[in-house]
Amino acid sequence: MPVRPLRLLSTALAWLLGLIWALPLLYACWTAVHPTDFATHFQPSAPLTTANFVHAWEAAPFGRYFLNTVLLVLGIMAAQFVICTLAAFALARAKFIGSELLFGLILVQLMVTPDVLIMENYRTLQKLGLIDTLTGIGLPYVASAFGIFLLRQTFKSIPKELDDAARMEGATTLQTIWRVYLPLARPVYVAYGLVSVSYHWNNFLWPLVVTNSVGTRPLTVGLQVFASVDQGVDWSVISAAALMTSAPLMIAFLLFQRAFIQSFLRAGIR
């Protein structure tokens, strides 16, 4: 097959797959700005309304849910940056007995899904008295095996001579990490931070298990109020609530799309 028809076919298939992927989002946008009667009737002359967003916002304390979610994802990301950076630096540069075995155990953790550990994590938090707290939601995720692995590989690619030069200038270990390793690994931190925020913003099962009150529920758990069978299923209100929940991530991706893609391109594992 000639190159040009093959390229056109590939482009058409890509657009088709993109349209199929976007159909749920397009449907949510339609139902969110139209009355319930037009949720399944796609009429161009259907009246527009913002009442669905008002109803969704007033039906649950979305302001509190937003605050909980922002505090949760930023707290987890900050803790992951600190813990993963120190652990990755030790595994990449420090020489101690059992370092390879320890790194192997971290790699094994990558094969264990968080859902498998729900019961054990819940029992541990119960003993610590952290059930129904934001700290309890984020604590199982602060030591990320993927983050340690990614940063270790990045730190090992940094020339050891820069480390030695910093130490000859009198820099401490923490100063070396801050002034040498962090600036050179900035694209990796950006990429990993975006993945961490996206994952924990959308995380549902673990926050559902560990939270019991409005004061600690994130957006994903609060969103289930609109899908309650007791209140009936109003797809227009549900779509409006879903759009409000996902809007910050979509806006952030549109604003930082170029930096997002470039960070992943530059954050390849060497």
C-alpha positions as CSV (number, residue, x, y, z in Angstrom):
1,M,0.0,0.0,0.0
2,P,1.4,3.5,-0.9
3,V,2.5,5.7,2.0
4,R,0.0,8.4,1.5
5,P,-3.2,6.3,1.7
6,L,-1.8,4.4,4.6
7,R,-1.1,7.7,6.4
8,L,-4.7,8.9,5.7
9,L,-6.1,5.6,7.0
10,S,-4.1,5.8,10.1
11,T,-5.2,9.4,10.7
12,A,-8.9,8.4,10.1
13,L,-8.6,5.5,12.6
14,A,-6.9,7.8,15.1
15,W,-9.8,10.4,14.8
16,L,-12.3,7.6,15.1
17,L,-10.8,6.1,18.2
18,G,-10.5,9.7,19.7
19,L,-14.2,10.3,19.0
20,I,-15.2,7.0,20.6
21,W,-13.1,7.9,23.7
22,A,-14.6,11.3,23.9
23,L,-18.3,10.2,23.5
24,P,-18.9,9.8,27.3
25,L,-17.5,13.3,27.9
26,L,-19.5,14.8,25.1
27,Y,-22.7,13.1,26.5
28,A,-21.9,14.5,29.9
29,C,-21.4,18.0,28.5
30,W,-24.8,17.8,26.7
31,T,-26.8,16.5,29.6
32,A,-25.2,18.9,32.1
33,V,-26.4,22.0,30.3
34,H,-29.8,20.8,29.3
35,P,-33.0,19.9,31.3
36,T,-33.6,16.3,32.3
37,D,-36.2,15.8,29.6
38,F,-33.5,16.3,26.9
39,A,-30.9,13.9,28.5
40,T,-31.6,11.3,25.8
41,H,-33.1,13.5,23.2
42,F,-30.5,15.3,21.1
43,Q,-32.4,18.2,19.7
44,P,-30.4,21.2,18.5
45,S,-33.2,23.5,19.7
46,A,-33.1,22.2,23.3
47,P,-33.0,25.0,25.9
48,L,-29.7,25.5,27.8
49,T,-29.6,25.8,31.5
50,T,-27.2,26.1,34.4
51,A,-29.7,24.8,37.0
52,N,-28.1,21.4,37.0
53,F,-24.8,22.8,38.3
54,V,-26.6,24.8,40.9
55,H,-28.6,21.8,42.1
56,A,-25.5,19.6,42.2
57,W,-23.5,22.2,44.2
58,E,-26.3,22.7,46.7
59,A,-27.1,19.0,47.1
60,A,-23.7,18.3,48.7
61,P,-20.9,20.3,50.3
62,F,-18.8,20.4,47.2
63,G,-16.7,23.2,48.6
64,R,-15.6,21.0,51.4
65,Y,-15.0,18.1,49.0
66,F,-12.8,20.3,46.8
67,L,-10.8,21.4,49.8
68,N,-10.3,17.9,51.0
69,T,-9.2,16.7,47.6
70,V,-6.7,19.5,47.1
71,L,-5.2,19.0,50.5
72,L,-5.0,15.3,50.0
73,V,-3.4,15.3,46.5
74,L,-0.9,18.0,47.4
75,G,0.0,16.4,50.7
76,I,0.6,13.0,49.1
77,M,2.7,14.6,46.3
78,A,4.8,16.6,48.7
79,A,5.4,13.5,50.9
80,Q,6.2,11.4,47.9
81,F,8.7,13.9,46.6
82,V,10.6,14.0,49.9
83,I,10.6,10.2,50.7
84,C,11.1,9.0,47.1
85,T,14.0,11.5,46.6
86,L,15.9,10.5,49.7
87,A,15.3,6.8,49.1
88,A,16.2,7.0,45.4
89,F,19.4,9.0,46.2
90,A,20.5,6.4,48.8
91,L,19.9,3.5,46.4
92,A,21.6,5.3,43.5
93,R,24.7,6.7,45.2
94,A,25.2,5.2,48.7
95,K,27.1,1.9,49.0
96,F,25.8,-0.3,51.8
97,I,25.2,-4.0,52.3
98,G,21.9,-5.2,51.0
99,S,21.2,-2.3,48.7
100,E,20.4,-4.5,45.7
101,L,18.2,-6.7,47.8
102,L,16.3,-3.7,49.1
103,F,15.9,-2.4,45.6
104,G,14.6,-5.8,44.5
105,L,12.0,-5.7,47.3
106,I,10.9,-2.3,46.1
107,L,10.5,-3.7,42.5
108,V,8.4,-6.5,43.9
109,Q,6.1,-4.0,45.5
110,L,5.3,-2.7,42.0
111,M,3.6,-6.0,41.2
112,V,1.3,-5.7,44.2
113,T,-1.9,-3.6,43.5
114,P,-3.0,-1.3,46.3
115,D,-6.5,-3.0,46.4
116,V,-4.9,-6.2,47.7
117,L,-3.7,-4.4,50.8
118,I,-6.9,-2.7,51.7
119,M,-7.7,-4.9,54.7
120,E,-4.2,-4.7,56.2
121,N,-4.0,-1.0,55.6
122,Y,-7.3,-0.5,57.3
123,R,-6.3,-2.5,60.3
124,T,-3.1,-0.6,60.6
125,L,-4.8,2.8,60.4
126,Q,-7.4,1.6,63.0
127,K,-4.6,0.8,65.4
128,L,-3.1,4.2,64.8
129,G,-6.4,6.0,65.2
130,L,-6.3,7.5,61.7
131,I,-9.6,6.2,60.3
132,D,-11.7,8.9,58.8
133,T,-8.8,11.4,58.4
134,L,-7.0,12.8,55.4
135,T,-3.8,11.5,56.9
136,G,-5.2,8.0,56.9
137,I,-6.3,8.3,53.2
138,G,-2.8,9.4,52.1
139,L,-0.5,7.5,54.4
140,P,-0.5,4.2,52.4
141,Y,0.7,6.1,49.3
142,V,3.5,8.3,50.6
143,A,6.2,5.8,49.9
144,S,5.7,5.1,46.2
145,A,7.7,2.2,44.8
146,F,7.3,3.6,41.3
147,G,8.5,7.0,42.4
148,I,11.6,5.5,44.0
149,F,12.3,3.4,41.0
150,L,11.9,6.3,38.5
151,L,14.0,8.7,40.5
152,R,16.7,6.1,41.2
153,Q,17.1,5.5,37.5
154,T,17.2,9.2,36.9
155,F,19.8,9.9,39.6
156,K,22.0,7.0,38.3
157,S,22.1,8.8,34.9
158,I,23.5,12.0,36.4
159,P,27.3,12.0,36.1
160,K,29.0,11.1,39.4
161,E,31.6,13.9,38.8
162,L,28.9,16.5,39.6
163,D,28.4,14.9,42.9
164,D,32.1,14.8,43.6
165,A,32.5,18.5,42.6
166,A,29.7,19.6,44.9
167,R,31.3,17.7,47.8
168,M,34.7,19.3,47.1
169,E,33.0,22.7,47.4
170,G,31.9,21.7,50.9
171,A,28.2,20.8,50.1
172,T,26.5,18.4,52.4
173,T,24.4,15.5,51.1
174,L,21.2,17.4,51.3
175,Q,22.7,20.5,49.6
176,T,24.0,18.2,46.8
177,I,20.6,16.7,46.3
178,W,18.9,20.2,46.3
179,R,21.4,22.0,44.1
180,V,22.6,19.2,41.7
181,Y,20.1,16.3,41.5
182,L,16.8,18.1,41.8
183,P,17.4,20.7,39.0
184,L,18.7,18.0,36.6
185,A,15.7,15.7,37.4
186,R,13.1,18.5,37.1
187,P,11.3,17.0,34.1
188,V,10.9,13.7,35.9
189,Y,9.5,15.4,38.9
190,V,7.0,17.3,36.8
191,A,5.9,14.1,35.0
192,Y,5.7,12.1,38.2
193,G,3.8,14.9,40.0
194,L,1.2,15.1,37.2
195,V,0.6,11.3,37.4
196,S,0.4,11.4,41.2
197,V,-2.1,14.2,41.3
198,S,-4.2,12.7,38.5
199,Y,-4.3,9.2,40.2
200,H,-5.2,10.4,43.7
201,W,-7.7,13.0,42.4
202,N,-9.6,10.1,40.8
203,N,-9.0,7.5,43.5
204,F,-12.3,6.1,44.8
205,L,-12.1,2.7,46.5
206,W,-9.7,3.4,49.3
207,P,-11.2,6.8,50.3
208,L,-14.6,5.2,50.3
209,V,-13.4,2.5,52.7
210,V,-11.6,4.7,55.1
211,T,-13.9,7.8,55.3
212,N,-17.1,8.1,57.2
213,S,-17.9,11.8,57.4
214,V,-18.4,14.8,55.1
215,G,-15.4,16.5,56.7
216,T,-12.9,14.0,55.2
217,R,-14.6,12.8,52.0
218,P,-12.9,13.7,48.7
219,L,-14.7,14.6,45.5
220,T,-14.9,11.0,44.1
221,V,-16.6,9.7,47.2
222,G,-18.9,12.7,47.5
223,L,-20.0,12.2,43.9
224,Q,-21.7,8.9,44.8
225,V,-24.5,10.9,46.5
226,F,-25.9,11.7,43.1
227,A,-25.9,8.1,42.0
228,S,-27.9,7.0,45.0
229,V,-30.9,4.9,44.1
230,D,-32.9,6.3,47.0
231,Q,-32.8,9.8,45.5
232,G,-33.4,8.6,41.9
233,V,-31.1,8.9,39.0
234,D,-31.0,12.3,37.5
235,W,-28.5,12.1,34.7
236,S,-28.4,15.8,34.1
237,V,-27.4,16.5,37.7
238,I,-25.0,13.6,37.8
239,S,-23.3,14.8,34.7
240,A,-23.0,18.3,36.1
241,A,-21.5,17.0,39.3
242,A,-19.1,14.8,37.3
243,L,-18.0,17.8,35.2
244,M,-17.4,19.9,38.3
245,T,-15.3,17.0,39.7
246,S,-13.1,16.5,36.7
247,A,-13.0,20.1,35.5
248,P,-9.8,21.1,37.5
249,L,-7.8,18.2,35.9
250,M,-9.1,19.0,32.4
251,I,-8.3,22.7,32.7
252,A,-4.9,21.9,34.1
253,F,-4.2,19.5,31.3
254,L,-5.3,22.1,28.7
255,L,-3.1,24.8,30.2
256,F,0.0,22.6,30.7
257,Q,-0.5,20.2,27.8
258,R,2.9,21.1,26.2
259,A,4.8,20.8,29.5
260,F,2.9,17.6,30.3
261,I,4.0,15.9,27.0
262,Q,7.5,17.2,27.0
263,S,8.0,16.1,30.6
264,F,7.2,12.5,29.7
265,L,9.3,12.6,26.6
266,R,12.3,13.8,28.6
267,A,11.6,11.5,31.6
268,G,12.5,8.3,29.8
269,I,13.9,5.6,31.9
270,R,17.6,5.2,31.0
